Amino acid sequence: MQTLTATYSPEDNKLRLYASSRLEEALYLRLKDAGFAWAPRQDLFVAPMWTPARADLLLDLCGEIGDEDTSL
């Protein structure tokens, strides 16, 4: 089973999505269409800025958006 975790960092105004395994193509395309990009060095998906639509997508996928508490 895949685990998805969403975070937001007010310091850089970015939303991040952590996935425990490779995403299915449909979900990958949904994230890409919403403006998320794969960040291979960080091993996560990142949106360049917070928007209501992006936050709603992550809430739909993860149920909640936590605080980004790691140094990126």
C-alpha positions as CSV (number, residue, x, y, z in Angstrom):
1,M,0.0,0.0,0.0
2,Q,1.3,3.5,-0.9
3,T,1.6,6.2,1.7
4,L,1.3,9.8,0.7
5,T,2.2,12.7,2.9
6,A,1.7,16.4,2.2
7,T,3.5,19.3,3.7
8,Y,3.6,23.1,3.4
9,S,6.4,25.5,4.2
10,P,5.5,29.1,4.8
11,E,9.2,30.0,4.5
12,D,9.4,29.2,0.8
13,N,5.6,29.1,0.1
14,K,5.9,25.6,-1.4
15,L,3.7,22.5,-1.1
16,R,5.4,19.1,-1.1
17,L,4.2,15.6,-1.6
18,Y,6.1,12.6,-0.3
19,A,5.2,9.2,-1.7
20,S,6.4,5.8,-0.3
21,S,6.6,4.3,-3.8
22,R,6.3,5.2,-7.5
23,L,3.0,6.9,-8.4
24,E,0.5,5.4,-10.8
25,E,0.6,7.3,-14.1
26,A,-2.9,8.8,-13.7
27,L,-1.9,10.3,-10.3
28,Y,1.4,11.5,-11.7
29,L,-0.3,13.3,-14.5
30,R,-2.8,14.8,-12.1
31,L,0.0,16.3,-10.0
32,K,1.9,17.5,-13.1
33,D,-1.3,19.2,-14.5
34,A,-1.6,21.0,-11.1
35,G,1.9,22.3,-11.4
36,F,3.9,19.8,-9.3
37,A,7.3,18.7,-10.4
38,W,9.5,15.8,-9.3
39,A,12.5,16.9,-7.3
40,P,14.8,13.9,-7.6
41,R,17.4,15.1,-5.1
42,Q,14.8,15.5,-2.4
43,D,12.8,12.5,-3.5
44,L,9.5,14.3,-3.5
45,F,7.0,16.3,-5.6
46,V,7.0,20.1,-5.1
47,A,4.7,22.9,-6.3
48,P,6.5,26.2,-6.8
49,M,4.0,28.1,-4.7
50,W,0.8,27.5,-2.7
51,T,-2.5,27.9,-4.4
52,P,-6.0,26.9,-3.2
53,A,-6.3,24.3,-6.1
54,R,-3.0,22.7,-5.2
55,A,-3.8,22.6,-1.5
56,D,-7.2,21.1,-2.3
57,L,-5.6,18.4,-4.4
58,L,-3.2,17.4,-1.6
59,L,-6.1,17.4,0.9
60,D,-8.0,15.1,-1.4
61,L,-5.0,12.8,-1.7
62,C,-3.7,12.9,1.9
63,G,-6.5,14.1,4.1
64,E,-4.2,16.8,5.7
65,I,-1.3,19.0,5.0
66,G,1.4,19.1,7.7
67,D,4.1,21.6,8.4
68,E,7.4,21.1,6.6
69,D,9.8,20.5,9.4
70,T,12.9,19.4,7.5
71,S,15.8,21.5,6.2
72,L,15.6,21.3,2.4
